[in-house]
Amino acid sequence: MAVTNEDVKYVANLARLQLSDEEAEQLKSDMNQILEYMETLGELDTSDVEPLEHVTEISGQFRKDETKQPLSHEDALKNAPDADSDYFRVPRVIE
């Protein structure tokens, strides 16, 4: 399966990207190279390979799940750039 110009335009639209003709052509080339590589990988015999959740071993990488005292209201607002008596104050983003 080869990536077409329409495929590139569709993906760019989904990603909200505006591509020049040169960028679209380069992206098409890159996507086709990726698909060719995936086809090469598909030729490998993986019947004896166990499925993985992670590429590397991650045992012991997680911290213990321990309960702690929550921040007090005053401590939570201490470093706020702007705060009301009870809340963080942020600039309006919806008009």
Buried (B, 14 or more C-beta within 10 A) or exposed (E): EEBEEEBBBEBBEEEEEEBEEEEBEEBBEEBBEEEEEEEEEEEEEEEEEEEEEEEEEEEEEEEEEEEEEEEEEEEEBEEEEEBEEEEEEEEEEEE
